[in-house]
Amino acid sequence: MNRTVNQKAWFLVLPVLVLVAFSAVIPLMTVVNYSVQDSFGNNQFFWAGLEWFEEILTSERVHNALGRQIVFSAIILAIEVPLGILVALSMPKRGFWASLSLVLIALPLLIPWNVVGTIWQIFGRVDIGLLGWTLRNLGVDYNYTQNALDAWITVIVMDVWHWTSLVALLAYAGLQSIPEAYYQAAKIDQASRWSVFRYIELPKMQGVLLIAILLRFMDSFMIYTEPFVVTGGGPGNATTFLSIDLVKMALGQFDLGPAAAFSLMYFLVILLISWVFYTVMVNLDRRGER
Amino acid sequence: MDLSWMAWTWPTAAFFGSIAAVLVGFTILAIRYPETPRVGVLGIETTRGDRLFITLLGSAFINLGWLGLTDLPQWQALILCALYAAAVFRWV
């Protein structure tokens, strides 16, 4: 392979490096320093070694939060991905209605996280919220502030409402890239609707769907604002996901050491997923080029 | 410059120092001996830097696993990490 080697362009990245150093690397180093020490405030620290890591690794509280987090991510993926594909399949392909549905579908994505949380927090209230009030008057015993199952349903429905659009838009983009000839060939072969989906549309959407799944998984794995605004992690600890638990530990209890160890492990998991994400995407691109 | 707010300790400073040294070393290696990426057992193209990243990330998980699952001294995990690193650089 004859590639010209010229690495001078790397110098152009220096300003970004400086920025990242101040916004990420130095804080991260500080977190590492905190994670091996104990503090009672006043900027006084005492060496603790690997104690906090051990504590977090064996902490039932963290295990429970992790379990809830995985269940949450699994549920929203199981709903959002098929639903997103279904929405994309039923969208018009061209013309005025296609543009209109694209805009409508993209709307939830434009709303800031905390606003989404506030909308659903009010929407679900049994005294003034449309959803909560209606359910209550229909005789459904719904109260997301007291019933754990109701809280879960609310948070999941909220996430589905907020993010299915993303999957739908990506799947739609994948569908749009399929040439008409494929469908014509399928028609000549008298393929059923299911076969068209299974052997033409699904393989062609594979790349974008993978991106959608990884994006949604990572986002839901780090979710904080929406459930925090709606339920505050409650009732009890029912909807306390990893990041909510982390903030409780770091800022609520001011347990800097354990919280630092916790966030480092959380960071490692996210880093691993991001790497897989990046590698898969790069390799898909390469396969596309061939 | 007062860095006391960062709560530095000698072990963490040494840790970051060695990471920085490894990064600098690999940069020099990359400049001195440019290489072409290769495809290993994972089926993905990797360069030396990619393999270093996989080694470091994997070592972090090995250390955490060692801490959480065994009662053996932590330095022994480094032996496993070294074996892992050798395997990554050889086959990935």
Contacts between the chains, C-beta under 8 A, distances in Angstrom:
chain1	res1	chain2	res2	distance
A	1	B	36	5.5
A	3	B	36	7.6
A	5	B	34	5.1
A	7	B	30	7.9
A	7	B	31	6.8
A	26	B	6	7.3
A	29	B	6	6.6
A	29	B	12	7.6
A	29	B	16	6.1
A	30	B	5	7.6
A	30	B	6	4.7
A	30	B	7	6.7
A	32	B	12	5.5
A	32	B	15	7.4
A	32	B	16	7.5
A	33	B	6	5.9
A	33	B	7	4.4
A	33	B	8	5.8
A	33	B	9	6.2
A	33	B	12	5.0
A	34	B	7	6.1
A	36	B	9	6.3
A	36	B	11	6.7
A	36	B	12	6.2
A	37	B	7	6.1
A	37	B	9	6.6
A	39	B	7	7.5
A	43	B	4	6.5
A	43	B	5	6.5
A	43	B	7	7.5
A	45	B	7	4.8
A	45	B	9	7.8
A	47	B	9	6.5
A	50	B	67	6.0
A	50	B	74	6.3
A	53	B	64	7.0
A	53	B	67	5.6
A	54	B	67	5.8
A	54	B	68	7.3
A	57	B	64	6.7
A	57	B	67	6.1
A	57	B	68	3.7
A	58	B	68	6.8
A	265	B	64	6.5
A	268	B	57	7.2
A	268	B	60	5.4
A	268	B	61	6.8
A	268	B	64	7.4
A	271	B	57	6.4
A	272	B	57	6.2
A	272	B	61	7.6
A	275	B	53	7.2
A	275	B	57	6.8
A	279	B	44	5.5
A	282	B	44	8.0
A	283	B	43	7.9
A	283	B	44	5.6
A	283	B	45	7.5
A	286	B	45	7.3
